[in-house]
Amino acid sequence: MFAKTDELKVLRDPVHGYIRVELQVIWDCINSAWFQRLRRIRQLGGANMVYHCAEHTRFSHSLGVYEVVRRMVSEVPDIVAALSERDKVVVMAAGLLHDLGHGPYSHTFELVTNTSHEEYTCRIIEEDTEITRILNSAAPGLAKEVADVIRHTSANPLLSQIVSSQLDADRMDYLLRDAYFTGTKYGEFDMERILRTLRIEDGRQLVVKQSGVYAVENYIMSRYHMYWQVYYHPTARSFECVMNALFRRIKELYGPANEEELIDVFRPLIKNRPLSLAEYFRLDESSCGYAFDVLAGHPDRIVSDMAGRIRDRRLFVYADSTPESIEAVREKLAACDLSEEYYLGHDSVRQNPYVPYTGQQDGSIWVRMKDGSVRELSNASNIVYSLTHGPTNDDNKIFFPRELAGLD
Ligand code: CA
């Protein structure tokens, strides 16, 4: 038996109404320094440069994922019956902790430092931290079981499907939350309906009843819209592009010989080794924000310019990437004596709101038809079929300083 908190803890949340905690182990994880660190990391990197209210954090998203998992394991009858009490605690903890290893401005940071947030998440859970001790003192071996769900190596495949598949608690929370905080209404979908129509097939596969297909189509469409309108918004990508240029410049200027001269927050960038958890802990968007301000006064012209651009939101402008547009920017850069390496960014994005089953992965969405047969979603929905078989969606852009846009 897992210890309960002395009273039911309820945290108000604009997306789910209330987040309910009644297990001491969950409450202790929330109150740990590692989990509180997520208050200092935004959920959406540079999207707040476009959507000014998108200031929500990994902290609130993680609580939201926990709440969706908690509802699944306590309100969906098939799941309630299929999981042991221990599995329910494991999967709720995995939902709560799945983003624990995110660094600041995750995407850019992972790219530049060659780190993976998932790897750090598992290290924080397993490498004898406060989190490890909280989990293992609630039940010996619990920390490894939680990390196994996040790594997709759990003995029970249902647990990973609940936390991370193409219809999981993680996506359901971030789509609703990101839609709410950006104000993009079409990011919303009917999660209640999806939860009501969830079933388990053969004891090991989550499926949706055919009557829930419309709600799932709506969820896939919201994903489609959110990608183009929010996650791949060119201004958010411009923010990443400028930050990427700053970090590359720092890596070029600094190495082991002069690392002491670099502001300490950014020293991990130039280390070609995995960071210690103590080093990783200090990396958050508060410490980075301070560093940008300091570096805005740096003697290197490129470092000071890029850091000031990030701090003051003087982002690069963008244009579709074509041989002509690239050539035009190159000529202007040469005329202004600006280095193409830092002042001309390229980025292409492509998205599939849903990936049909290929036999390689277990994250597909399955539908139990009225006749009892089970079909993969793109064979049960015309809309999803069209989305996955239609032309590929991609967007190729170049990014460059606004000052160049007016030069002719
Ligand atoms: Ca997440």
Residues whose N, C-alpha, C, O or C-beta is under 5 A from the ligand:
A	BS01	CA	D99 D170
